[in-house]
Amino acid sequence: MSIPFACTQCGACCRWGSAIKVFPRDLHALMDLLKISSAEDFVLRFGVIIREVHELSCEVIKFSILGLRREAGGCVFLSERGCRVHEKKPLICSLAPFSWSHWSTPAHRDYYQSHSPGFQGSVEFADEQIEGSIRREIEEWNHYLAEIEENPGQWWVLYGLDEEPALPEVRVHGRHVNAS
């Protein structure tokens, strides 16, 4: 099976209702592009704290990660002319709409398929390509969560910060059932 999609840079991915997650590698690429030398300056200008709780069938995982603020219904970097950081956009954005974060639930899929003209495109994405995008994001999550385990309760250290910043918070609660 395949899905037709060709990105039109319409911004639908940038307008989805949750904050965009930013991994530490993403932060440094964005800082470089925007010529911001201090992680603290970047985080205070553009960041939110995403507090996540995921209930798995065998355990509960709680963690925090940096996210991008939302303004006027979209990502802080979305302008009338499109993404202001397109060339160094976060991993989750570069995989959209076929990342786990964007494609993991029927509500996500329905949103993108109804809001993005890209799904009328002529390029076909095979299941294997979509699965590859999802695997790439899951690999990054696994790397991030392993680093969190090395710095329990201090997620901000991974971003080069000395202390947890005073930022707005977004809370995410998910339930997942492991297939056996």
Buried (B, 14 or more C-beta within 10 A) or exposed (E): EEBEBEBEEEBBBBBBEEBBBBBBBBBBBBBEBBEBEEBBEBBEEBBBBBBBEBBEEEEEEEBBBBBBBBEEEBBBBBEEEEBBBEEBBBBBBBBBBBBBBBBBEEEBBEBBBEBBEBBEBEEEBEEEBBEEBBEBBEEBBEEBEEBBEEEEEEBBBBBBBEEEBEBEEBEBEEEEEEEE
